[in-house]
Amino acid sequence: MTTPVIATNSFPFMNLASQRQEGDKTLSENSVYLRGAKQLLQSSGGSLGKEWLSQLDDIGANLDQKQFWQELIQYGLRLKAAGHADKAEQLFQWVQLQTPYKDATDKAAKEIKNPGWDQVLRDTVFSIGPNDLVDLAIFHAANRFGNVAKIAGLKFFRKRNLTSFPFVLAARSVGVWSEGSMIWGLSTLYQNARKGFKEPVDSYALFKSAMAVQFMMRGIRVFGVVAYETTPRLARAMGMVQPNGVLTRGGNFLVKTATHGASMAGMLTVLNATREYGLIPHQPGGSRQEFVRDIFSYIKYAVASNGFSRLFGKRYHTSTENEFREILRLESQMKSETYLKKIGFKVAARQPDGLARFDQKSPVLEGLLPKLNLVEKSGAVVDWAHNILVQMTQFQVARPGFDGTKVFRLLEKGGPNAANTYCSRFGLKIHLNENGGFDISETGVENLAQPR
């Protein structure tokens, strides 16, 4: 970010040479400059603690000119390292206008406007404090609130037999909106509380910041979901699979790393766009500081969403993990149920846990059973549909990338061999059951074409 240079007549104390000519001869030149620097920092917006202003008085007015300006430069660098980059930049612009020692300030001014990556990282690390713990708490509370809202949305649609993918997306949107709204609301409340609720409320600015947070959350979720859905295939293609079909530790690490990397890319992309379109202002300190702070913000969000719950005990952590598993289970059930309805089954009732029970046979399945030499027993197909729904859900949750509906499509088009070839990639096989139908499982493999 480029900050415009402050003109010498922007404030009445900027032209100190004329001020000395107008009668302030009792002060040394250094004292006049110190007074001007203090007035600048007090009048340029925001507030500095008394300890920072008192540090200016500690700079010796009796130093020779070159040493004096070097001490003032060091003071500006300390300001920046403490998180007051905007104040430090204003101070250096003023110093460049006042000092006769241009060479002494050029390097420091360049460091302020465009610091090296090492300096940016040090500034970020040393600026970590209580406010970051508050951010972690806000992110964690909002993430749990969003998960609860998403679960409620999924159950709401499933109860009304609205299980197709657009309704899954709608439930996800409810969760993301809820999470984003809570992040924005709590963050805004905290920032205003820190300022004592003294600043006037700008409703338009609040609206823009709320929209920016919502866009940011969608960037995180959309990019993250795409990576989570596609990376398991890459891990399997690279051979990161155990004999039982479950991903190895390396495979799971690849999936998690890719998901977080994509989520962070989504956040950075959206934040940059919202700044360019004026929804939120650029952060002080330049593009490098802004980039590193954004990455640090995502790290805080990732920690709050995944590991922060461990600080509150095993029981609490387990409850947060169960929310994530419940979301996966519900989405998988709705996907599998949609396919079973597509091939002809109809939902007759639901169990107390919401799982579907079917009341009639499927024309598609009736045509498929003879081809597979399976024997249909009275009432068995309907019970089988419920059981296969449970199995598809179980393995889709346990084995990312597995698609139970694809097993049916392969059975219909390519027969048992094609279906089993697909299942074998995930350590699964199709086998006959006692009711004349078939199951998907890890063991108990039989010849699917063999009549019972």
N, C-alpha and C positions, 0 to 999 in steps of 0.2 A: 504494500500500500504506500502510495506517495502522498505525503502530507505537504500542503502548500506552505511555502516559506512565509513566515510572519513578517510583515512590513515593519519598518522601523517606527512608523507613526501609528501602529495599531494600538499602542497603549501610551499614556503620557510619560511613562518612565523609560521608554525604549531608547530614546536618544539621550544617553547620559552625558555626552560631551557638552551639549547645550545646557543640560541641567547644572553642570559644574560652573558653566559660564554665568548662570543666573544667580550665583551667590552661595552655592553649597560648597564653599571653599574650605570649610573647617574639617571636612572629611577627606581622608586620603582617597586616592583613586580606587584602591581595592575596596574600601568600605562602601563607596558609592555603587560599585558593581555588585557587591554582596546584597545591598539593599534592593537593587534592581532585580536581581535573581529571585530574591524572596517575594517581591511583589508579583513577579511573573508567575511563580508557582502557586501563589495564593489566589490569583485572579483568572487562571486559565481553565477553570472548571474542575469539578471533582474536589477531593480534599486529601491533604496529606496530614499525617499525624504530627503532633508537636515535636516528636523526636527527630523527624526529618528536617523540619525547619530549623531546629536548634543546631543540627549538624552544620548548617551553613555558617552559623556564628563561630564554629570551631575552626573554620578555615582562617588562617592567620592573615589579618589585613596588612601586617607588616612584611609579608613575604615579597620577594622581588616579583616583577610582573610575570615572568615566564613560569615560575613556580606556582604563583597564584592561579593562573589559568589551568595548569596541570592538575592542581588540587580540585578545581571546580569540575574539570573533566572526569576525574575519578569519582567525584560525588554523583555526577550524572550516570556513570556506569553502575554505581551501587543502586541508584534509583531503579534503573532498568532491571537489574538482577532481582530486585525485590518485587517485580511485577508492575512497576509504574512506567511502562515503556512509553506511553503517550507523554507523560510529564518529562521524561528524559529526552525525548525527541524535540519537544518544544524548547527545553533548556539548551540543547545543542544548536538549534537554529539561532537562538538568541546569542549564544556564545560566538558563533561564526560571524554574526553581524557586529559584535562589539570588540573582539580581541584583535590586537595587531599581530598576533602570532598565528597566522593562518596555518602554517605547516604543523603546528603542535595540535591543532584541532581536527585536521582533515581525516586522519586515521580513525580517531575516536568517533567522529560524525559518521564515517562510513560504516563502522561497526554497529552504531546505533540503528542506522537505516537498513542495513543489509548484513546482519551478523552471520558468522560462519555457522555451519551445522552443529559443530561441537559446542559453540556458545549457546545456541538455541536449546540444545538438549540439556545443557547444564542449567540454564534458566528455568526450563520446565520442571526438572527434577527438584531444584531447590525451592521452587514455588509451591510444592505440594504441602498442603496444610489441612486444617479442620474443614475448610469449605469442600474439599474433595471427598471427605467422609460423608458430608451431608449429601453430595451428589450421588454417592454410592447408595445411600439409604433411599433417596428419591427414586433412582433408577430401579432398585430392587422392588420397592413397594409398587411402582407403576407396572413393572413386568408381571408381578403376581396378579395385580388387578386386571391386566390385559388377558392373562391366561384364563382367569375365572370368567371373564366376559366372553372369551372365545368358546369355552366349554359350554356356557349357557346358550350361546348362539347355535352351536352344533346340535345340542339336545333339543332346542326349540324347533329347528327345522326337521330333525329326524322324527320327532314325535308326530309331525304332520305329514310324514312320508315324503318330505322334500329333501331327497338325498343326492340329487345330481350335483355335478361339479360347481355350477354357478352359485348354489346355496352354500357349498363349502367355502367358496371365495367370499360370500357375503358374511359368513361367520368369522372368517379371518379378518375381514375389514372391520367388523365390530371390535374384535380384540385389539387390532392395531390402533384404531381410533381411541379406544378407552385408554390404552397405555400412553399414547401421545398426549392426550388431554390431561392425564394426571401428571406427566412429566412437566408439561407447560405450566399447569396450575400451581404445583408445589414449588417449582423453580421461581416462578414470578413472585409468589408469596414470600419466599425466602429472601430473594434479592431486595424486595421492598422493605422487609423487616430489618435487614441489615442497615438500610438507610433511614430507619425510624419512621417509615411511611410519610416522609416529608415531601417527596417529589410529587408533583401533580400527575394525575392519571391521564395518559394519552391513549384513548380507546382505539384509535386507528393503528398506533404502534403495537398495542397489545394484540389486535386482530392479525396484523402481519406476522408477529412472532408466533402466534398460535398456528397459523397456516404453515410457517416454516418448519415447526416441529412436526406437524402431521406429514408434510412432504418428506422430511428426514426419516421418520419412522417407516414410511412406505419404501423408501430407498433401501433401508436396512433389510426389511422383510422380503421384498421382491428379489433382490440380488441374492440374499441368503437362501431362500427357498429353491431358487434355480440351481445353486451350487449343491445344496443338500440332496436334491433329486437326481442330479446328473453325476456327481463325483463317485458314488458307489460303483457305477458301471466302469468308470476309469480304473478304480481300485481293483475290480475283478479282472479287467482286461490286463492289468499289470501282474496278476497272479497273487495278489494280497489276500488269499483266501485260505482258511483252515480246512482240513479234511471234511469237517461236518458242514461246510458251506458258509460258515460265519466269517466275517472279515477278521483279518489278523489285527494286532495292535497297530501295526504300521498302516493298515487300511483305514482303521477308525481314526487314526491321527491325521491321515490325508483328508478324510471327509470333514473332520472338525476344522482343520486348518483352512481348507478351501472355503468352507461355509463362513468362517469368521473373516477370511480375506475378502470374499465377495461382499459380505455385509458391510465391511468397512469401506470398500470401494463405492458401494451404493450410498453410504452416508456422506463420503467426501464429495461425490458427484453432485448430490442434491444440495448439500450445503454451499458448494461453489455456485451452483445455479441460483439459489435463493439470494445469495449476496449480490450476484451480478444483476438480478432483477429488482433489488432494493427491498426485499422482504426483511432482511436483517443486515446490519452494518458490518463492514469488515472489522476484524479485530485489530487493535493497535499493535505496532511493532513490525509490520511487513509480512510478506507472503510466507516466508519460512516459518516464522513464529506461528502464523495462522495454521499452516499445514500440520506442524507438530502438535499444536494444542488440539486440533481436531482429532488426530490419531489418539492422543491421550484421552480425549473424551470418549472415543469408542472403546478404548481399553477399560475405562471405568464402567461403561455400559455392559461390556462382555463379562467382566468380573461380577457385577451386580446381578446379572441374569443367570450366571452359572455357579460360581463358587462362593458368593457372599453369604448364602444361606448356611454354610457350614459353621459360621461363627456363632450361630444360635442353637447349636446342638444337633445331634443325629436325627431326632424325631422331626424337628422343623425342616431339616434338609431333605428328609425322606418325603415329606409332604409336598415340597416344591418339585421334586423329581417325579412324584406321582401325577402332578398336574400335567407335566410335559408328556408322560406316557399316556395319560387319558386323552389328550388332544390327538396324539398319533392313533390311538385305538379308535376313537370316534370317527376320524377322517377315513381310516381304513375300512371301517364297517360301512360307512355311507358309500364309499366307492364300490365295495363288493356287493352291497345290497342293490345299488343302482344297476349293476350288471345282471344280477339274478332276476330283477324285474324286467330287464331288457329282453332276456331270453324266455320270458313267459310266466315266471312265478309272480304271485300276488301276495302282499302282506295281509295276513288275517288278524294278527294280534301282535302285541309286544310283551316281552317278559318285563318283570319289574325293573331290570337294568336297561331296558330299552331295546334289547336285541329282537330282531324280527322273527316271527313265526309265519310260515307260509301255509296256504290252504288248498292249493291246487297244483297239478302237474305242469311241467313246462313242455310246450310243443317242440321246442328245440331239443330239449333233453330226451324226449320220447323218440325223436328221430335219431338221436346219437347213440342211445343204449344198444340197439340191435347191431349197429356197426362195430361196437366194441365187444359184442358177444356177452353183454351183461344181462342178468336176469332181473326183471322188475318184480318186486314183491308188493303186495297190497299195502298202500300207505307209506312205503319205504322211501319213495322219492321225495315226498314233502319233508319228512324228517331229515333226509339226507341234505336237502337244501339248507336247513338250519345248521346242521353240523359243518357243512363245507364253508358256510359263512363264518363260523367260529374259527375254523382252520385257516382260511384265507387271511382273516384279520390277525391272527396270532403270528403267522409267518411274515406278513407284510410289515409288522411292527418290529419283529426280531431280526429280520434280514432286509435292511434298506436296499431298495432296488428291485425286490421281488414283487411281481404283479400276478396275483392269483387269477385275475380275469383273463390273463394271457394264456393260462393253462387250458381254459375252456376253448378259446379260439384255436389253439393248436390242436386240441383233441378233435375239434370239428373239421378242421382243414387238413391236418397232417397225421392224425391218429395218435395212438399211445406212444410210439417211438419219439415223435416230435415233441410231445408234451413232456416226456420223461427226460429228453435231452436238455430241455430248458430247465426243468426242476433240478437236474443233477448239478447245475452250476451253483445252486444254493444248498446243496447237501440234502435235497428232498427227493421223494419218489411218490408215484401214484400207486396205490395198491387197493385190492378189493376189500370190501367189508362184509359183514355177515348179512346185511340187508340187501345185498345184490347191487349196491352202488359202489362208489370208490371214494377213497380218502387221500389227502395229501399229508404225508408224515415223514419223519426222519428215518424210520425203521419199518420192518414188517413188509418188505417189498415182495410182491407176487407178480406173476405174468398177467398183465391187464387183459390180454386177449383170451385168456383161458376161461371158459364158461364155468359158472358155479351152479 
